[in-house]
Protein backbone atom coordinates (compact mmCIF):
# COMPACT_ATOMS: atom_id res chain seq x y z
CA UNK A 1 0.00 0.00 0.00
CA UNK A 2 1.40 3.40 -0.98
CA UNK A 3 2.08 6.07 1.60
CA UNK A 4 -0.64 8.30 0.14
CA UNK A 5 -3.26 5.52 0.22
CA UNK A 6 -2.27 4.55 3.78
CA UNK A 7 -2.61 8.17 4.89
CA UNK A 8 -6.05 8.39 3.25
CA UNK A 9 -7.26 5.19 5.00
CA UNK A 10 -6.07 6.49 8.36
CA UNK A 11 -7.82 9.81 7.75
CA UNK A 12 -11.08 8.06 6.84
CA UNK A 13 -10.95 5.73 9.84
CA UNK A 14 -10.18 8.61 12.22
CA UNK A 15 -12.99 10.63 10.65
CA UNK A 16 -15.47 7.81 11.16
CA UNK A 17 -14.35 7.44 14.76
CA UNK A 18 -14.86 11.14 15.39
CA UNK A 19 -18.24 11.02 13.63
CA UNK A 20 -19.40 8.08 15.78
CA UNK A 21 -18.14 9.85 18.91
CA UNK A 22 -20.05 13.00 17.93
CA UNK A 23 -23.25 11.00 17.35
CA UNK A 24 -22.92 9.24 20.73
CA UNK A 25 -22.34 12.57 22.50
CA UNK A 26 -25.33 14.14 20.74
CA UNK A 27 -27.57 11.23 21.70
CA UNK A 28 -26.33 11.39 25.28
CA UNK A 29 -26.98 15.12 25.54
CA UNK A 30 -30.46 14.66 24.05
CA UNK A 31 -31.36 11.88 26.47
CA UNK A 32 -29.99 13.86 29.43
CA UNK A 33 -31.97 16.94 28.41
CA UNK A 34 -35.17 14.91 28.06
CA UNK A 35 -34.55 13.21 31.41
CA UNK A 36 -33.95 16.50 33.22
CA UNK A 37 -37.03 18.06 31.61
CA UNK A 38 -39.20 15.09 32.57
CA UNK A 39 -37.87 14.99 36.12
CA UNK A 40 -38.31 18.74 36.44
CA UNK A 41 -41.91 18.53 35.24
CA UNK A 42 -42.71 15.67 37.60
CA UNK A 43 -40.99 17.45 40.50
CA UNK A 44 -43.01 20.61 39.85
CA UNK A 45 -46.29 18.67 39.71
CA UNK A 46 -45.53 16.73 42.91
CA UNK A 47 -44.40 19.86 44.75
CA UNK A 48 -47.57 21.66 43.71
CA UNK A 49 -49.83 18.90 45.05
CA UNK A 50 -47.79 18.57 48.23
CA UNK A 51 -48.10 22.30 48.92
CA UNK A 52 -51.81 22.43 48.09
CA UNK A 53 -52.74 19.34 50.11
CA UNK A 54 -50.59 18.88 53.23
CA UNK A 55 -52.65 15.94 54.50
CA UNK A 56 -53.48 12.58 52.87
CA UNK A 57 -56.01 10.15 54.33
CA UNK A 58 -56.44 6.51 53.31
CA UNK A 59 -56.44 2.91 54.43
CA UNK A 60 -53.76 1.34 56.61
CA UNK A 61 -51.12 0.79 53.94
CA UNK A 62 -48.33 2.86 55.51
CA UNK A 63 -47.59 6.57 55.11
CA UNK A 64 -45.16 6.17 52.21
CA UNK A 65 -47.38 3.98 50.00
CA UNK A 66 -50.35 6.20 50.81
CA UNK A 67 -48.62 9.40 49.72
CA UNK A 68 -46.98 7.79 46.68
CA UNK A 69 -50.29 6.31 45.58
CA UNK A 70 -52.13 9.60 46.05
CA UNK A 71 -49.60 12.25 45.00
CA UNK A 72 -47.43 10.47 42.44
CA UNK A 73 -49.90 7.62 41.69
CA UNK A 74 -46.99 5.17 41.43
CA UNK A 75 -48.81 2.68 43.65
CA UNK A 76 -52.37 1.39 43.40
CA UNK A 77 -54.38 1.92 46.57
CA UNK A 78 -57.35 -0.23 47.60
CA UNK A 79 -60.71 1.51 48.16
CA UNK A 80 -60.62 1.79 51.96
CA UNK A 81 -62.14 5.19 52.81
CA UNK A 82 -65.88 5.42 53.35
CA UNK A 83 -67.62 8.02 51.18
CA UNK A 84 -69.29 9.40 54.32
CA UNK A 85 -65.90 10.59 55.58
CA UNK A 86 -65.39 12.54 52.36
CA UNK A 87 -68.77 14.24 52.78
CA UNK A 88 -68.06 14.94 56.45
CA UNK A 89 -64.74 16.62 55.64
CA UNK A 90 -66.39 18.67 52.89
CA UNK A 91 -68.63 20.20 55.57
CA UNK A 92 -65.89 20.60 58.20
CA UNK A 93 -65.16 24.28 58.89
CA UNK A 94 -61.47 23.46 59.41
CA UNK A 95 -61.18 22.15 55.85
CA UNK A 96 -60.66 24.50 52.92
CA UNK A 97 -60.67 21.78 50.27
CA UNK A 98 -60.85 17.98 50.09
CA UNK A 99 -60.41 15.91 46.93
CA UNK A 100 -61.28 12.20 46.72
CA UNK A 101 -59.26 9.77 44.61
CA UNK A 102 -60.31 6.32 43.42
CA UNK A 103 -57.98 4.18 41.36
CA UNK A 104 -58.18 0.58 40.22
CA UNK A 105 -59.78 1.36 36.85
CA UNK A 106 -58.50 1.79 33.32
CA UNK A 107 -59.44 2.34 29.70
CA UNK A 108 -57.65 -0.13 27.39
CA UNK A 109 -54.64 -0.15 29.67
CA UNK A 110 -54.48 3.60 30.38
CA UNK A 111 -55.13 4.46 34.06
CA UNK A 112 -58.51 6.01 34.88
CA UNK A 113 -58.63 8.17 38.03
CA UNK A 114 -62.03 8.94 39.55
CA UNK A 115 -62.11 12.25 41.42
CA UNK A 116 -63.87 15.63 41.36
CA UNK A 117 -63.40 18.59 38.96
CA UNK A 118 -61.33 20.35 41.65
CA UNK A 119 -58.48 17.91 41.02
CA UNK A 120 -57.89 19.55 37.63
CA UNK A 121 -57.38 22.98 39.20
CA UNK A 122 -55.67 25.38 38.85
CA UNK A 123 -56.22 25.42 35.10
CA UNK A 124 -52.68 26.75 34.51
CA UNK A 125 -51.30 23.38 35.66
CA UNK A 126 -53.96 21.34 33.86
CA UNK A 127 -54.48 23.17 30.54
CA UNK A 128 -56.99 21.83 28.05
CA UNK A 129 -56.35 21.72 24.31
CA UNK A 130 -60.06 21.20 23.65
CA UNK A 131 -63.36 20.79 25.46
CA UNK A 132 -64.02 21.26 29.17
CA UNK A 133 -63.68 19.54 32.55
CA UNK A 134 -66.21 16.82 33.41
CA UNK A 135 -69.23 17.61 35.56
CA UNK A 136 -69.32 16.15 39.04
CA UNK A 137 -72.15 13.63 38.53
CA UNK A 138 -71.98 13.03 34.78
CA UNK A 139 -70.71 9.99 32.85
CA UNK A 140 -67.91 12.06 31.33
CA UNK A 141 -64.15 11.82 31.07
CA UNK A 142 -61.18 14.14 30.47
CA UNK A 143 -58.27 12.48 28.67
CA UNK A 144 -54.55 13.14 29.01
CA UNK A 145 -52.60 14.08 25.87
CA UNK A 146 -50.76 10.76 25.35
CA UNK A 147 -53.80 8.72 26.35
CA UNK A 148 -55.90 10.51 23.73
CA UNK A 149 -53.32 9.76 21.04
CA UNK A 150 -52.86 6.15 22.14
CA UNK A 151 -56.58 5.47 22.35
CA UNK A 152 -57.35 7.44 19.20
CA UNK A 153 -60.17 9.37 20.88
CA UNK A 154 -61.39 12.95 20.67
CA UNK A 155 -64.33 15.02 21.88
CA UNK A 156 -67.65 13.17 21.73
CA UNK A 157 -66.16 9.67 21.61
CA UNK A 158 -67.12 7.00 24.16
CA UNK A 159 -64.69 4.89 26.20
CA UNK A 160 -65.41 1.79 28.29
CA UNK A 161 -64.41 1.47 31.94
CA UNK A 162 -62.20 -1.50 32.88
CA UNK A 163 -62.37 -2.59 36.54
CA UNK A 164 -59.13 -3.87 38.04
CA UNK A 165 -60.21 -4.59 41.63
CA UNK A 166 -61.19 -8.26 41.89
CA UNK A 167 -64.39 -9.22 43.65
CA UNK A 168 -66.26 -5.98 42.95
CA UNK A 169 -69.54 -6.61 41.07
CA UNK A 170 -69.71 -4.32 38.06
CA UNK A 171 -71.92 -3.36 35.16
CA UNK A 172 -70.65 -2.08 31.80
CA UNK A 173 -69.84 1.61 32.10
CA UNK A 174 -69.25 4.07 29.28
CA UNK A 175 -67.86 7.59 29.53
CA UNK A 176 -68.11 10.38 26.96
CA UNK A 177 -64.95 12.34 26.20
CA UNK A 178 -65.62 16.02 27.01
CA UNK A 179 -62.06 17.32 27.29
CA UNK A 180 -58.48 16.64 26.19
CA UNK A 181 -55.58 17.91 28.28
CA UNK A 182 -52.46 19.55 26.91
CA UNK A 183 -49.14 17.73 27.25
CA UNK A 184 -47.41 18.69 30.51
CA UNK A 185 -44.63 16.09 30.79
CA UNK A 186 -46.00 14.18 33.80
CA UNK A 187 -48.01 10.99 34.34
CA UNK A 188 -51.12 13.14 33.78
CA UNK A 189 -50.43 12.78 30.05
CA UNK A 190 -51.23 9.03 30.19
CA UNK A 191 -54.19 9.29 32.58
CA UNK A 192 -57.94 9.71 32.12
CA UNK A 193 -60.06 11.55 34.73
CA UNK A 194 -63.74 11.03 35.50
CA UNK A 195 -66.26 11.71 38.30
CA UNK A 196 -66.51 9.40 41.30
CA UNK A 197 -70.24 9.04 40.62
CA UNK A 198 -69.57 7.46 37.22
CA UNK A 199 -67.39 4.73 38.74
CA UNK A 200 -69.74 4.10 41.64
CA UNK A 201 -72.67 3.78 39.21
CA UNK A 202 -70.78 1.09 37.30
CA UNK A 203 -70.55 -0.96 40.50
CA UNK A 204 -74.21 -1.87 40.13
CA UNK A 205 -77.16 -1.72 42.50
CA UNK A 206 -75.18 -2.70 45.61
CA UNK A 207 -72.82 0.15 44.83
CA UNK A 208 -69.49 0.18 46.66
CA UNK A 209 -68.89 3.89 47.26
CA UNK A 210 -65.48 3.51 48.91
CA UNK A 211 -62.61 5.83 47.98
CA UNK A 212 -58.86 5.08 47.75
CA UNK A 213 -57.70 8.26 49.48
CA UNK A 214 -58.43 11.90 50.25
CA UNK A 215 -56.24 14.95 49.61
CA UNK A 216 -56.98 17.51 52.32
CA UNK A 217 -56.13 21.21 52.65
CA UNK A 218 -56.97 22.90 55.94
CA UNK A 219 -57.51 26.59 56.59
CA UNK A 220 -54.44 26.97 58.82
CA UNK A 221 -51.80 25.09 60.81
CA UNK A 222 -53.86 24.69 64.02
CA UNK A 223 -56.70 23.24 61.94
CA UNK A 224 -54.25 20.83 60.30
CA UNK A 225 -52.94 19.54 63.63
CA UNK A 226 -56.43 19.28 65.12
CA UNK A 227 -57.78 17.37 62.12
CA UNK A 228 -54.76 15.08 61.95
CA UNK A 229 -55.20 14.10 65.60
CA UNK A 230 -58.91 13.46 65.09
CA UNK A 231 -58.41 11.33 61.97
CA UNK A 232 -55.58 9.37 63.57
CA UNK A 233 -58.07 8.13 66.14
CA UNK A 234 -60.32 6.55 63.49
CA UNK A 235 -59.93 2.76 63.20
CA UNK A 236 -58.43 1.46 59.98
CA UNK A 237 -57.27 4.89 58.79
CA UNK A 238 -53.80 6.05 57.76
CA UNK A 239 -53.06 9.78 57.99
CA UNK A 240 -49.89 11.18 56.43
CA UNK A 241 -48.32 14.65 56.30
CA UNK A 242 -47.51 15.01 52.62
CA UNK A 243 -44.35 17.11 52.59
CA UNK A 244 -42.81 15.33 55.56
CA UNK A 245 -43.38 11.95 53.95
CA UNK A 246 -42.06 13.01 50.54
CA UNK A 247 -38.93 14.56 52.05
CA UNK A 248 -38.00 11.14 53.46
CA UNK A 249 -38.00 9.83 49.90
CA UNK A 250 -36.53 12.83 48.11
CA UNK A 251 -33.19 11.14 47.40
CA UNK A 252 -35.06 8.51 45.36
CA UNK A 253 -36.66 11.22 43.19
CA UNK A 254 -33.69 13.56 42.76
CA UNK A 255 -32.27 14.63 39.40
CA UNK A 256 -28.75 15.95 39.32
CA UNK A 257 -28.74 16.36 43.09
CA UNK A 258 -31.93 18.44 43.11
CA UNK A 259 -34.33 17.29 45.84
CA UNK A 260 -37.95 16.45 45.05
CA UNK A 261 -39.11 19.09 47.50
CA UNK A 262 -37.16 22.21 48.39
Secondary structure by P-SEA (a helix, b strand, c coil): ccaaaaaaaaaaaaaaaaaaaaaaaaaaaaaaaaaaaaaaaaaaaaaaaaaaccbbbbccccaaaaaaacccccccccccccaaaaaaaaacccccbbbbbbccccccccbbbbbccccccccccccccbbbbbccccccccccaaaaaaacccccbbbbbbbccccccccbbbbbbcccccccccccccbbbbbaaaaaaaccccccccccbbbbbcccaaaaaaaaaaaaacccbbbbcaaaaaaaaccccccccccccc
